[in-house]
Amino acid sequence: MNGEDALPALLDGIGQGDESAFRRLYEQTKSRVFTLALRYVRNTEDAEEITQDVFIDVFRSAQAFRGESGVLTWLYRITVNKSLDFQKRQKRQKRFAFLTSLFDSAAGHPMSQPTEPYHPGVALEDQERAAVLHRAIDKLPEKQRTVYILTRIEGLTNPEAASILTTSVGAVESLQQRALANLRKDLTALYDELNNP
């Protein structure tokens, strides 16, 4: 990850209460944080909420940064954790809404699944195929999904992903292989289902 040279100094400034340093760090890194969050939630409003949460965390914990990894690596780690937490909260809310609808007829229908939004980072022209791919990625186990997003979609190297996830390069490679195997299997089944209704 390039462009990190000035970031530690900005983080030092934030730790000392320098608001202009915070604004500069935010301007230089917000698009990376937002884009990564969007890979998980694929909804602009949700990604913006996660981005705000990430930078609130950065402002509050800048003094705790020890420089054991790069600033961008640290930001990516916070973003991954916030995105996963956000998704878990949403699942809990959906389960609660579903249970409420079962026991309270006045509650109406359970929350419907969100429609697949257009994602500006998706290069596929066929949005239906993109939606199929997104559904398959969403079904991956958490660690496999995160490794796939970081390395295959964000384009980070395996060592960079390992640093973000505080694991070994070998573990990242293993998760990557399992993710690809699961996607191949799942996408074959999904495409068969689409083509043979």
Protein Blocks (a to p, Z undefined) as FASTA:
>chain_A
ZZklmmmmmmmmmmnopaklmmmmmmmmmmmmmmmmmmmnopaklmmmmmmmmmmmmmmm
mmmpgolacfklmmmmmmmmmmmmmmmmmmmmmmmmmmmmmmmmknopadddddddddfk
lmbfblmlmmmmmmmmmmpcfklmmmmmmmmmnopafklmmmmnopafklmmmmmmmmmm
mmmmmmmmmmmmmmmZZ
